[in-house]
Each structure stands twice: as structure tokens, then as C-alpha cells.
């Protein structure tokens, strides 16, 4: 069997293809738009065979040398063919011969047509992975994205080559938002959001600058999501009650997936807001701390317990946490007895384990942490002591949850359609 690397072609995204195959299921649909001699799609077919994945693989291309002027000049074609002599079908014939010699002709179906015509061959939300490597002008890529994006299944990946080309980058950045694009070598890729509705709950008090930084970043990142944002503001000067704010905001939410999001955590491009295997998920993998000038904070100025976060947060359970609505109810939400600083997030993790829920963490997920004063109280603080006691005896309070906390809530919708809750006068109600 002839190997893919013996075929002429421009191919530097092997790992991207390999990752997609490894995560694929039988009968998934993979489409490559722009294949030329077939080197990359042959790799796709051969790797699918190697991993025993029964994929449906399609190639869409004109296979017309007139669209690639340098290939019409004898001696310039890397394969050594003379298109003037061999005719306009020779590129297509070379592709067919290559997939045959590489023994993948039975699993690769070619569509000899334009990118737009090819998109009509597939139903909306039917494709599991699409790679675009056809025309490279701004207009070509813009049209390809408009034709193909609706064909991608929610939660699946669309990608493309030559992100280092000016026209390609401009079109991709405009369509998805530059901050939402992930890059591998010279390729870009984007994971389409699921169709679930997402509720982002942001606990808040007196951090206007943080909120003004986070909100536009989220709104841009979520442009293709079905989502709502709830700002849960504690409208008093008492000690902050994170768990209570989260619980009350949950009762005002309408999402299928709830994202509890610290106001000072700013997502970067590789952050994916998506439940992993439908399990409770922590999308935070790395955190880089910034100072007031939005520059990297020197390591010695970061509390010792957080200095390794720039490499891996490891088992830190705070910052951003995602959970389905049903799972939140299953664990009875957050324990509202926590007041002041610390430990409620650790208990939430233990509540998940009590219900035999798997806690996932994404393989990537870099956040910038905005500068703020450390609110850790003295060890003699009564609430700080009580919070440790609550954590050590968490099993005694598993019956205490989101339904036990009440408050006075003023709700209004802002101009940019954010649901804002002003919350005061917390009341604990024992339902036992």
C-alpha cells in the first residue's frame, strides 16, 4: 500500500486530522474542501482505517488546473505532470489514481464541483468535521464559511488551512471573532456550540472595571451560542455570600447548562464553554495573573498557592464551573451556609462526588485573572473558622441547598440584554 506521504501535496495539519479521527464515532461525516492530489485526505482515510473508524469521508474540489495558474506552467507542478500536454482532467485523474494506490478509494467519495455546489450535497447540521482548503481570497473564504457553517453539527469542528494568509485570516476572524479561533501550525479551527441554552451567572459587587472587561469578551465569544447572562449583585456591605448569590441567580435562570463565572476570569481563545461528555466541567486549565496595568504580574507578587497556575491549575475547583441544570438540582445546588471567604467551591466538588458524578476538566483553557486585592481574612475571623467547619462536616448539610436561601431581589434587564439581579436581605429557610 502506498503511503500518504508519497503523494504530492501541501500538508502540515496531520495532528489536527488525527485528533478528529481519534474522537470520531462510526458513521461520522468528514468533508475536505480542496484536496488537489489528495495527500491530506488520503492521510485521513488511512488513519481512519488504522483506528478502525468507519467514517464517511468526502472530498469537494474542481480539480481544474485553470484555477491554479502556477500548475499550468510546465515544470512548476510538484508532481512533475505537464497539464498543457496531459489535459484539463489530469489533476482529477491523478487524485483518483492516488486514492486507489493508497487503498482508500472505497472510503473517499469525490464531488467534482465548486465549494458552494458541494455544500448543497449535505443537510444542515450533518457534518462532524469540515476542513476548508480551496480558494484563499477573502471573498472565497467568506463565501465558504457562509455556505458550510450551517452544515456543521452543534458541538463539532470546522477548520481550514493557511490562516497565515491575509485574506484567509481576515475572513475567518470576521466570521467567528479572532478571540474565538484556535490555531494549529498554519491552520485554524473552531468548535460550533451546542444547541443547549447557556446561562452565565456572574457574582458581583464593586468590581465595575472587571465587569466592563469580562462582559464584551463573553458576548463576542458567545456570538453563536444560545445564551443569557445574569449579573448577581450583592447589594449590601455585608460579607460576600458567593453560594447564596449563585443559588438565587439559578432560580432566575432559564438555561440548560449553567456556567458559574468569576467576574475577574477573562477567557482566551482556547477556552471552550461546553460540557465534556455531559459531565460537570471545569474549563479552567491555566490562569495568568495580571496587574493593574494589564501586564503579567511578577511571580513573587502572586500568592504562593497560585503561582503554578500559569502552568496548570491542577485540582483547583474555582474560577469557572459548568453544570447541567439537572445535575445542579441533583446535588441540591450550593450550600448557602457559607458566608465570607472560602471553601464553598471545595464543598461543591464533594457534592458532585457524593452523587457519583464525574468531574471533568478541559485539556485546554487559559484565563487571565484581573488584579484585585486578596480578600482572605485573618484566621481568627469567625466566618472563616465556620467555613472550614462546614467543609469538614459537609455530609451533615447535603440536605441544605438552593431552595433554602431567600432574599429580596430586584430584577431588571440592561440595554445590552443582560439580566441584572440586585440581591439583599438574605434569609435562610430550614425546610426540614
Secondary structure by P-SEA (a helix, b strand, c coil): ccccccccccccaaaaaaaaaaaccccbbbbbccccccaaaaaaaaaaaaaccccbbbbbccccccccccccccccccccccccccccaaaaaaaaaaaaaacccccbbbbcccaaaaaaccccccccbbbbcccccaaaaaaaaaaccccccccccccccccccaaaaaaaaaacccccccccccbbbbbbbcccbbbbbbbbccaaaaaaacaaaaaaaaccccbbbbbbcccccccccaaaaaaaaaaaccccbbbbcccccccccccccccccccccccccbbbbbcccccccccccccccccccccccccccccbbbbcaaaaaaaccccccccccccaaaaaaaaaaaacbbbbbbcbbbbbbccccccccccccaaaaaaaaaaaaccccccccccccccbbbbbbcccccccccccbbbbbbcc
